[in-house]
């Protein structure tokens, strides 16, 4: 049997990922508002989609902290234990 290696999840700065996502949704909402006030007809679902993106991003950020998936510095925590050989 070939030697199997354990692939560990990447440790990322999850706090920054959440922030960038929330900022991008907010920028889309601002862009839609600017286009609306400039006279462009915007379908009503577009601002709703952007708003839901912001809400889900904030809820996801809270959930990740609440369940200790990211530490105080914002980095993702390893959730699996590595078997010792």
Secondary structure, DSSP 8 states (H G I E B T S, - for coil): ------------BHHHHHHHHHHHHHHHHHHHHHHHHTT----HHHHHHHHHHHHHHHHHHHHHHHTTSB-TTSBB---S-----
